[in-house]
Amino acid sequence: MREESGSKPTRASKDTNDKIGDASLQAQGEFFKALREMRRDGSARAATEVDLGFKLSKNLIAAHSLPDAVVAYGQWLSEEIDARAEDARRMMSHGQKFVDSRARLLPNGWMSYGTTI
């Protein structure tokens, strides 16, 4: 039997709505937590970038020959490559958290909740 639009919702539909609301709030919380982590990681990365730049400057000033300067640049480049690899790993991790929170927001076909066939 079809429920009329003006009728009182059943207990089962209220429970379902409550579950959907709870899941939505949880997913939103996870989403914002991931955003905070990304902001914190970005700030830490910026500080690391500054430190690497100062370290390179210091090593170049201390270099007494072209080979010393090449070694300084080589060390800097190695650290930069490692940092970029870590950035990529973190980006993938944060992206996965966004996908997971979105998937939990709409599990079990809730995307079609409320539609009639």
Steps between C-alpha positions, in 0.01 A plus 500: 500500500627843412540761771321828435707813503306652790502193724709463813839330447537151637744409777707303247534802270598720798766246602629491143512881487686507833754247372550698181545820701751336737698353210497837326632680808770239547609524136505880519713479815745267325508732199586805712755300697672412171496869401663595832766233447568633149537855633735382775705295253519798264628724777758242604606458137546875460721511810704206368541675165637810673740285704625325187558836333697632797702179516584530129601865541721413796666214309558716193656775711727241662598350163862572407488352152267410218494131606394610852215702348395205283493277810287761682254514211498119480411471869230764463355328193495164675312649795259679266424177313434321830274785613303492173454123531367553854270776372360263238446228762316743727290632212393148410422425865288814537325430171415151621358645822274729296380209288441284807302771681288553188438126469390480864272796450288313246524126575240238415336694223403802710560709191162380380333539843162659464456423132213286384507240232 
